[in-house]
Amino acid sequence: VKDGNGVSVFYYENGKKQMERNYKDGKLVTSFAWKPNGKKCPVTNVANGNGVQVWYNKDGKESFRDTFKYGERFD
């Protein structure tokens, strides 16, 4: 991500993609997540800066989830 714009990608220790997040003007626009086995997360759905993002442990269990509104984390 450069100057608040672009893509940020995270990987599991096994080399499989964990998460891909797209930013514009410093705010999250979209987010896609995968489980450690490579299957797409059925829960993560962030579009137009709104939705839920799930993170998984290396054993495939959900570790935590974030809710986003207008591109920012919402508690």
Contacts in CASP RR format, 6 or more apart in sequence:
PFRMAT RR
TARGET T0000
AUTHOR 0000-0000-0000
METHOD contacts of the structure
MODEL  1
VKDGNGVSVFYYENGKKQMERNYKDGKLVTSFAWKPNGKKCPVTNVANGN
GVQVWYNKDGKESFRDTFKYGERFD
1 7 0 8 1.000
1 8 0 8 1.000
1 23 0 8 1.000
1 26 0 8 1.000
4 23 0 8 1.000
4 24 0 8 1.000
4 25 0 8 1.000
4 26 0 8 1.000
5 23 0 8 1.000
5 24 0 8 1.000
5 25 0 8 1.000
5 26 0 8 1.000
6 22 0 8 1.000
6 23 0 8 1.000
6 24 0 8 1.000
7 20 0 8 1.000
7 21 0 8 1.000
7 22 0 8 1.000
7 23 0 8 1.000
8 20 0 8 1.000
8 21 0 8 1.000
8 22 0 8 1.000
8 23 0 8 1.000
9 17 0 8 1.000
9 19 0 8 1.000
9 20 0 8 1.000
9 21 0 8 1.000
10 17 0 8 1.000
10 18 0 8 1.000
10 19 0 8 1.000
10 20 0 8 1.000
11 17 0 8 1.000
11 18 0 8 1.000
12 18 0 8 1.000
12 36 0 8 1.000
12 58 0 8 1.000
13 58 0 8 1.000
14 36 0 8 1.000
14 58 0 8 1.000
16 34 0 8 1.000
16 36 0 8 1.000
16 37 0 8 1.000
16 38 0 8 1.000
17 34 0 8 1.000
17 38 0 8 1.000
18 33 0 8 1.000
18 34 0 8 1.000
18 36 0 8 1.000
18 55 0 8 1.000
18 56 0 8 1.000
19 31 0 8 1.000
19 32 0 8 1.000
19 33 0 8 1.000
19 34 0 8 1.000
19 44 0 8 1.000
19 53 0 8 1.000
19 55 0 8 1.000
20 31 0 8 1.000
20 32 0 8 1.000
20 33 0 8 1.000
21 28 0 8 1.000
21 30 0 8 1.000
21 31 0 8 1.000
21 32 0 8 1.000
21 46 0 8 1.000
21 53 0 8 1.000
22 28 0 8 1.000
22 29 0 8 1.000
22 30 0 8 1.000
22 31 0 8 1.000
23 29 0 8 1.000
27 49 0 8 1.000
27 70 0 8 1.000
27 71 0 8 1.000
27 72 0 8 1.000
28 46 0 8 1.000
28 49 0 8 1.000
28 68 0 8 1.000
28 71 0 8 1.000
28 72 0 8 1.000
29 46 0 8 1.000
29 48 0 8 1.000
29 49 0 8 1.000
29 71 0 8 1.000
30 46 0 8 1.000
30 47 0 8 1.000
30 48 0 8 1.000
30 49 0 8 1.000
31 44 0 8 1.000
31 46 0 8 1.000
31 53 0 8 1.000
31 68 0 8 1.000
32 40 0 8 1.000
32 41 0 8 1.000
32 44 0 8 1.000
33 40 0 8 1.000
33 41 0 8 1.000
33 43 0 8 1.000
33 44 0 8 1.000
33 53 0 8 1.000
33 54 0 8 1.000
33 55 0 8 1.000
33 56 0 8 1.000
34 40 0 8 1.000
34 41 0 8 1.000
35 41 0 8 1.000
35 56 0 8 1.000
35 60 0 8 1.000
36 56 0 8 1.000
36 57 0 8 1.000
36 58 0 8 1.000
36 59 0 8 1.000
36 60 0 8 1.000
37 60 0 8 1.000
41 54 0 8 1.000
41 56 0 8 1.000
43 52 0 8 1.000
43 54 0 8 1.000
43 65 0 8 1.000
44 52 0 8 1.000
44 53 0 8 1.000
44 54 0 8 1.000
45 51 0 8 1.000
45 52 0 8 1.000
46 52 0 8 1.000
46 53 0 8 1.000
46 68 0 8 1.000
46 71 0 8 1.000
49 68 0 8 1.000
49 69 0 8 1.000
49 70 0 8 1.000
49 71 0 8 1.000
50 68 0 8 1.000
50 69 0 8 1.000
50 70 0 8 1.000
50 71 0 8 1.000
51 67 0 8 1.000
51 68 0 8 1.000
51 69 0 8 1.000
52 65 0 8 1.000
52 66 0 8 1.000
52 67 0 8 1.000
52 68 0 8 1.000
53 65 0 8 1.000
53 66 0 8 1.000
53 67 0 8 1.000
53 68 0 8 1.000
54 62 0 8 1.000
54 64 0 8 1.000
54 65 0 8 1.000
55 62 0 8 1.000
55 63 0 8 1.000
55 64 0 8 1.000
55 65 0 8 1.000
55 66 0 8 1.000
56 62 0 8 1.000
56 63 0 8 1.000
57 63 0 8 1.000
66 73 0 8 1.000
67 73 0 8 1.000
67 74 0 8 1.000
67 75 0 8 1.000
68 74 0 8 1.000
END
